[in-house]
Amino acid sequence: MALEGLRAWKRIFWRQILLALGLLGLFLCGLPKFRHLETFIPMGVCPSATVSLLRDNFTGALRPWARPEVLTCTPWGAPIIWDGTFDPDVAQQEASQQNLTIGLTVFAVGRYLEKYLERFLETAEQHFMVGQRVVYYVFTERPGAVPRVALGPDRRLRVERVARERRWQDVSMARMRTLHAALGGWLGREAHFVFCMDVDQHFSGAFGPEALAESVAQLHSWHYHWPRWLLPFERDARSAAALSRGEGDFYYHAAVFGGSVAALRGLTAHCALGLAWDRARGLEARWHDESHLNKFFWLHKPAKVLSPEFCWSPDIGPRAEIRRPRLLWAPKEYRLLRN
């Protein structure tokens, strides 16, 4: 009797395992109906002692209790910024008092320039750091093709010529080296804080001073619910970007990162050196510069983390916790744009 019960338990156990593996396979394939299941994976809860201390130099005291359904802090006590957890008026006032210049860098190389740059800049004028002094820095191999966009008061556009790389992967990886040089020169002298963003997205809501901090990382909208063992960190131990099992906090998106000039100098130096190390050994991290960025933020924890509301993929579909997206991914037409 006991043996039959054990066999029945084993059958149930393995059926559950196979079901879980099947669902996981469908989930990883990106099917929307199955991806919706990830919303049932708990994100965690901030300790009450941490909640009472959440504040920064731009938002003042935060209101993490306003969003009990999501994780609003990191294990090291940094805030995760969600809609409703901050007062935008306080952030605007604090930034204005500090008399800041905020830089926004974007690379528009090859067909990405015609396809995405104009809408990126036009929507940035509507939503990015409105009321603040802003300088856009566009890196492209064709400065003459940069569209003319009407800019508001205290907002300027600078264009810097860069070399056209042979492969799109090289364009992505050369970004860190180029940014490091610019941050050590004219960009670093002109701006106090800088955000670095991909061009194939557009602003859809206010992206204001609540996002500013010494170092800022962006939760990846496709991975923010996933358990750590599923996150797509670089696992090849030979790579400078490698994280071993058990390492890594969250998976960050390289489409948005920012911070002070000094902090970004450190980040871009780390990533550029890691990319050069890998290239000298014939290696290439799974997600290129994003893999190295995730390694950096594992070693040097960001002072602020932006929720997926600040960079959301419409392909995922609506989510109750995504109240007000700030940036939206544009449709990815890789076959057209990368050839």
C-alpha positions in Angstrom: 0.0 0.0 0.0 2.8 2.3 1.0 4.7 1.4 -2.2 1.6 2.2 -4.4 1.2 5.5 -2.6 4.9 6.4 -3.3 4.5 5.5 -7.0 1.4 7.7 -7.2 3.2 10.6 -5.6 6.1 10.2 -8.0 3.8 10.2 -11.0 2.2 13.4 -9.7 5.6 15.0 -9.0 7.0 14.3 -12.5 3.8 15.5 -14.1 4.1 18.7 -12.3 7.8 19.0 -13.3 6.9 18.4 -17.0 4.0 20.8 -16.8 6.3 23.4 -15.3 9.0 22.8 -18.0 6.4 23.1 -20.7 5.0 26.3 -19.4 8.5 27.7 -18.9 9.3 26.9 -22.6 6.2 28.7 -23.8 6.9 31.5 -21.4 10.4 32.0 -22.7 9.1 31.9 -26.3 7.2 35.1 -25.5 3.7 34.0 -26.0 1.5 36.8 -24.5 -1.0 34.5 -22.8 1.8 32.6 -21.0 3.8 35.7 -20.3 0.9 37.1 -18.4 1.4 34.2 -15.9 4.6 35.9 -14.7 2.5 38.6 -13.0 1.8 35.9 -10.4 5.4 35.7 -9.5 5.8 37.8 -6.4 8.3 40.7 -6.6 9.0 40.9 -2.9 8.2 43.4 -0.2 10.3 46.2 1.3 11.2 45.7 5.0 9.3 48.2 7.1 12.5 49.6 8.5 13.7 50.4 4.9 10.3 51.9 3.9 10.5 54.7 6.5 14.0 55.7 5.3 13.3 55.8 1.5 14.1 59.3 0.3 16.7 61.0 -2.0 18.0 64.4 -3.0 15.3 65.0 -5.7 12.1 63.4 -4.5 12.4 64.0 -0.8 10.4 61.4 1.3 9.0 58.7 -1.0 5.6 57.0 -0.6 6.3 53.3 -1.1 3.1 52.3 0.7 1.2 53.8 -2.2 2.2 50.8 -4.4 1.9 47.7 -2.2 1.6 45.4 -5.2 5.1 46.0 -6.4 8.6 46.1 -5.0 9.6 49.6 -4.1 13.1 49.2 -2.8 16.3 47.2 -3.4 18.0 44.9 -0.8 20.6 47.7 -0.3 18.0 50.3 0.4 17.8 52.2 -2.9 14.4 53.3 -4.1 12.6 51.7 -7.1 10.6 54.5 -8.6 7.0 53.7 -9.5 4.2 56.1 -10.4 2.5 57.3 -7.2 5.6 56.8 -5.0 6.9 60.4 -5.5 5.6 63.9 -5.7 6.6 65.3 -9.1 6.3 68.9 -8.0 8.8 68.3 -5.2 11.2 66.8 -7.7 10.8 69.7 -10.2 11.3 72.3 -7.4 14.4 70.6 -6.1 16.0 70.2 -9.5 15.3 73.9 -10.3 16.9 75.0 -7.1 20.1 73.2 -8.0 20.2 75.0 -11.3 21.2 71.8 -13.2 22.0 71.0 -16.8 20.8 67.6 -17.8 22.3 65.8 -20.8 20.5 63.2 -22.9 22.7 61.1 -25.2 21.5 59.0 -28.1 23.2 57.1 -30.9 21.5 57.2 -34.3 23.6 55.3 -36.7 22.7 53.8 -40.1 19.0 53.4 -40.8 18.2 54.0 -37.2 18.6 57.8 -37.8 15.8 58.1 -40.4 13.6 55.5 -38.7 13.6 56.7 -35.1 15.6 59.9 -34.3 13.0 62.5 -35.2 10.2 61.0 -33.1 12.6 60.4 -30.2 13.6 64.1 -30.1 10.1 65.4 -30.7 8.7 63.4 -27.8 11.6 64.2 -25.6 10.8 67.9 -26.0 7.3 67.1 -24.8 8.2 64.9 -21.8 11.9 64.7 -20.9 12.9 66.9 -18.0 10.3 69.6 -18.9 11.2 72.9 -17.2 14.8 72.0 -16.8 17.9 73.0 -18.8 18.6 70.2 -21.2 21.2 69.4 -23.9 20.6 66.6 -26.4 23.8 64.9 -27.7 23.2 62.9 -30.9 26.1 60.6 -32.0 25.8 59.7 -35.7 28.0 59.1 -38.7 25.8 61.5 -40.8 25.5 64.8 -38.9 23.9 66.5 -41.9 21.0 64.1 -41.8 19.9 64.9 -38.3 16.4 66.3 -38.4 15.7 69.8 -37.3 13.4 69.7 -34.3 11.9 72.8 -32.7 13.4 73.2 -29.2 12.1 75.1 -26.2 13.9 77.6 -24.1 17.1 76.4 -22.4 17.1 73.3 -24.6 19.9 72.7 -27.1 21.0 70.0 -29.5 24.6 69.0 -30.2 25.6 66.6 -32.9 28.9 64.5 -32.7 30.2 62.5 -35.6 31.1 58.9 -34.9 32.5 56.2 -37.2 30.2 53.7 -38.8 30.9 50.2 -37.4 30.7 47.1 -39.7 28.2 45.2 -37.5 25.3 46.4 -35.4 26.8 44.6 -32.4 29.9 46.7 -32.8 27.8 49.9 -32.8 26.3 48.8 -29.5 29.6 48.0 -27.9 31.5 51.0 -29.2 28.9 53.2 -27.4 30.6 52.8 -24.0 34.0 53.8 -25.4 32.6 56.9 -27.1 30.5 57.9 -24.1 33.5 57.6 -21.8 35.6 59.9 -24.0 32.7 62.5 -24.3 32.1 62.5 -20.5 35.8 63.3 -20.0 35.5 66.2 -22.4 32.8 68.6 -23.6 29.8 66.5 -22.4 31.3 66.3 -18.9 32.0 70.0 -18.7 28.5 71.0 -19.8 26.1 68.7 -17.9 25.7 67.8 -14.3 23.6 64.6 -14.8 23.4 62.6 -18.0 20.9 59.9 -19.3 22.0 57.6 -22.0 19.2 56.1 -24.1 18.6 53.9 -27.1 17.0 55.8 -30.1 14.4 53.1 -31.0 11.9 54.2 -28.4 9.8 57.3 -27.8 8.5 59.2 -24.8 4.9 58.8 -23.8 4.8 60.4 -20.4 6.6 62.7 -18.0 10.3 61.6 -17.5 11.3 64.2 -14.9 13.8 64.9 -12.1 12.4 62.1 -10.0 14.6 59.9 -12.2 17.8 61.7 -11.2 20.4 60.2 -8.8 24.2 59.6 -8.5 23.7 56.4 -10.5 20.5 55.2 -12.1 19.6 51.7 -13.5 16.5 50.7 -15.4 14.6 47.4 -14.7 14.1 45.5 -17.9 10.5 45.3 -18.8 10.7 41.7 -20.0 12.5 40.4 -16.9 11.4 42.3 -13.8 9.2 39.5 -12.5 11.6 36.7 -13.2 13.5 34.8 -10.5 17.2 35.4 -10.5 18.1 32.0 -11.8 16.2 32.7 -15.0 17.7 36.2 -15.7 19.9 36.3 -18.9 23.2 37.3 -17.3 26.4 36.4 -19.0 27.4 32.9 -17.8 30.5 32.2 -19.8 33.2 32.4 -17.0 35.8 33.5 -19.6 34.0 36.8 -20.2 34.6 39.9 -18.2 30.8 40.3 -18.0 30.3 36.9 -16.4 28.2 36.5 -13.3 28.1 33.2 -11.5 25.0 31.4 -10.3 23.7 33.3 -7.3 25.1 36.6 -8.4 23.1 39.5 -9.8 20.3 41.5 -8.2 18.0 42.5 -11.0 18.3 42.4 -14.8 18.9 46.0 -16.0 18.2 47.4 -19.5 20.9 49.2 -21.3 18.3 51.2 -23.2 18.2 53.6 -20.2 20.9 54.4 -17.7 22.2 57.6 -16.1 23.7 59.4 -13.2 26.3 62.1 -12.4 29.2 62.6 -14.8 31.6 61.1 -12.4 29.5 58.0 -11.9 29.0 57.5 -15.6 32.7 57.9 -16.2 33.2 54.9 -13.9 30.4 52.9 -15.5 31.5 53.5 -19.1 35.2 52.9 -18.3 34.3 49.5 -16.7 32.2 48.4 -19.6 34.6 49.6 -22.3 37.5 47.8 -20.6 35.4 44.6 -20.2 34.4 44.8 -23.9 38.0 45.3 -24.9 39.1 42.3 -22.7 36.6 40.1 -24.3 37.4 41.1 -27.8 41.1 40.5 -27.3 40.2 36.9 -26.4 37.8 36.4 -29.2 34.8 36.6 -26.9 31.5 38.4 -27.1 29.0 38.6 -24.2 25.5 37.3 -24.8 23.9 40.7 -24.7 27.0 42.8 -25.6 27.3 46.1 -23.6 24.2 45.3 -21.6 25.9 42.2 -20.1 28.8 44.4 -19.0 26.4 47.0 -17.6 24.7 44.3 -15.5 28.1 43.2 -14.2 29.0 46.8 -13.3 25.7 47.3 -11.4 26.3 44.0 -9.5 29.6 45.3 -8.3 28.5 48.9 -7.8 24.9 49.1 -6.7 22.8 51.9 -8.4 21.6 54.7 -6.1 18.2 54.6 -7.8 16.3 52.0 -9.9 13.6 53.0 -12.3 10.6 50.7 -12.6 9.5 49.2 -16.0 7.1 52.2 -16.3 10.1 54.3 -17.3 10.9 52.0 -20.3 8.0 49.7 -21.3 7.5 47.3 -24.2 4.0 47.4 -25.7 4.6 43.9 -27.0 4.1 42.6 -23.5 0.6 44.0 -23.4 -1.2 45.9 -20.6 -0.3 45.3 -17.0 -2.2 46.6 -14.0 1.0 47.6 -12.3 2.2 49.7 -15.3 0.1 52.7 -14.7 1.8 55.4 -16.7 4.6 54.4 -19.1 7.2 57.1 -19.7 9.1 55.5 -22.6 7.7 53.0 -25.1 9.8 50.7 -27.2 9.3 51.2 -30.9 8.6 48.1 -33.1 11.8 46.2 -33.6 12.5 45.9 -37.4 15.9 44.3 -37.1 15.9 42.6 -40.5 15.3 45.9 -42.2 17.5 48.1 -40.0 20.5 45.9 -39.3 21.3 44.7 -42.8 
